[in-house]
Amino acid sequence: MKLGEAMDRYLKGAGLKTLLSSGDVWNEWAALVGDEIASQTRISRLAKGVLTIDVSSSALLSELKNYLHESLVSGLSGRLKRPIHTIRFRLADSDQTERFSNEGFPRK
């Protein structure tokens, strides 16, 4: 197997190929939730209409999951060319949250 084929298979299997091929998801998420929430979240996967987002704190996870979920799904679906059926929020590992504050959120 060639390196390119192996990379393509890995990216597709991890749900990253779709995510990488649609950079608009990153920008629309940040525009929808604002800088404060965007800086505390990272999109980790987009596959079959399910967007998975890592969240830096349990308090924010609860807010996104219990109070904002429906409006975020409809907001993203309206902004993107591809349908988002649901958003799964999960608490990020502690090593991931340290990087949230050190990375700028991708912009257009």
Number of C-alpha atoms within 10 A of each C-alpha: 5 7 8 9 10 11 12 14 13 13 15 15 11 15 18 17 18 15 20 15 9 15 13 17 21 18 15 18 23 20 14 15 17 11 14 9 16 21 20 20 28 22 16 15 19 22 16 12 13 15 20 18 19 20 26 24 16 12 11 16 21 16 11 20 16 10 11 12 17 14 12 19 17 14 16 22 17 12 16 14 11 13 15 21 14 18 20 15 21 18 18 20 12 10 8 15 19 13 13 18 13 9 9 11 17 13 11 7
